[in-house]
Amino acid sequence: MEKPYDNNRHQFEEIERSLRKIADLVKQKGREILAHFPITTPQFVALQWLNEYGDMTIGELSNHMHLACSTTTDLVDRMEKNGLVMRVKDKQDRRVVRIHLLDRGQTIIREVIAKRQHYLAEMLEHFTSEQVNDLEENLNFLLKTMKEKREVRS
């Protein structure tokens, strides 16, 4: 029995290539935007994780970022020195130290994301409202499917 991939191999190759190229262009634009802020790309990624999921330990942040704990510790040290985050003792277990996002870090996240969203809006200005809605719906469905498949494998 033929699988959908066999019948649509060329189409899937084109989709994968487009997604890869789009991700690369967004990443490049993100680096250009970050050049105007007092943080590095890895620091921005760490701030995003903290902004999205709240306080976490060095180990949790390391896992999310796929970095060694020692690398994450150095990253957090620099962010703490720059007033972006602070270490706080966990209220339930005083032995546990969590990284907390400070107002300055939140402000940078908001400003960078606003600039990225503005860039995306510029790229989509020639799309119809229906095309934008379809793109959003399809990307959300793809993301949901990928997350579900990943959870099943875990």
Secondary structure, 3 states (H helix, E strand, C coil): CCCHHHHCHHHHHHHHHHHHHHHHHHHHHHHHHHCCCCCCHHHHHHHHHHHHHCCECHHHHHHHHCCCHHHHHHHHHHHHHCCCEEEEECCCCCCCEEEEECHHHHHHHHHHHHHHHHHHHHHCCCCCHHHHHHHHHHHHHHHHHHHHHHHHHC
